[in-house]
């Protein structure tokens, strides 16, 4: 997914998921590590805050 290259380390630990054009998809939350997902969202939000005009 464009823009998530910097999170490759976290994505490798996330669990079972698929990347769409602009989304991260999973069939069930039990397939992913929720702690890793939380960290991914946290880092993404921080990045957006830092780069927003």
PyMOL commands that set and color helices and strands:
alter all, ss='L'
color gray80, all
select helices_A, chain A and resi 5-14+29-31+34-51
alter helices_A, ss='H'
color red, helices_A
select strands_A, chain A and resi 18-19+24-25
alter strands_A, ss='S'
color yellow, strands_A
deselect
rebuild
show_as cartoon
